[in-house]
Amino acid sequence: MHDAVWVHARLAPMVGPVIRDGALATAAGRISWVGERCDWNGDARVEHDARGAWILPGFVDCHTHLVYAGSRAHEFELRLQGASYEDIAKAGGGIISTVRATRAASEAELLSLAQRRLRSWLAEGAAVVEVKSGYGLDRDTELKMLRAARRLEGVVVKTTFLGAHALPEEYKGRADAYIDFVCDEVLPAAAAEKLVDAVDAFCERIAFTRHQTARLFETAKRLGLPVKLHADQLSDLGGAALAAKHGALSADHLEYTSEAGIDALARAGSVAVLLPGAYYFLRETRLPPISALRSHHVPIALATDHNPGSSPLSSPLLAMNMACTLFRLTPEEALAGFTVQAARALGMQASHGTLQAGKAADFALWEIDSPAELAYAIGANPCVGRVRAGKSVLST
Ligand SMILES: [Zn+2]
């Protein structure tokens, strides 16, 4: 006996062909059957008529910085008036302003701010959201951010430790000492509290070197944690190759990654996570190497990279449109980027990303004529239902 079945649905399982008149059943929070409606002869306690809606796997946003306090809208205004980054930093802006506000906020405040932001993802049928730390840059605030992230409701949350996001003011000129502190104290404390699903770093000229990143990755390995990397966003520091060398789940950004770096990612089976929101908001001009990623068969995931400084983007649908418009991804690649490939980027391919028997019954219903419409439309949200662990939930 199945708990529920959805009939008269069009299904995009993200593996195998689409099904024009399908049925999808659930039992005990998992998908228990999926296929053509004419082949369905099971028993279910509840039958839902999808009335021709498309059912897709719930979106997986595999790269966000959703937990933080403070706003950077004023900084946006200043930049539009011609202020330089230096002017903004002098006026107390930039990442340090987010760090200051996040340190000052309580865990309950951080949770409430992030939960409110999360509404947009829920309205678009999201199933999984990854959340990074990295606005504390001290032990207590990093842990506070991760605890707040773990308490978010409505989606499955994966937490990533990003203590090596930026150098805090109190370590100015002492980046190696800060990495020691992160490796010896902060990361082990977060791991001991079981707050960490993966470890990330910002490997860039304005952040941490390859050598410092490698030291952090060694610590992650000792603690049995997988790694990811903000790599080659602003320059080619060989970040992708470093991530691949450490068997990273993903390397993210990649605007400046060389062909050798892409080849290394392909060999390591790492996912390339592209972040069109930051490219758009920072008005970057260097495109990520899409054709080389395709020719090397590196799986491509997409994410919002939601953060207050460089990508205040709260819509997976808009990120898909940006990826097609700016990066020339196909709508099919964009959809895979927020489902099957994003699940891989979080090591969740066994439970999420496709509609297959045995996976979590986390999916969304869409009133659209074809899945390509999701990437095509700008500012529309045709999500008409969200199912979490087999249960229908309102989409807001
Ligand atoms: Zn990021």
Residues whose N, C-alpha, C, O or C-beta is under 5 A from the ligand:
A	BS01	ZN	D305
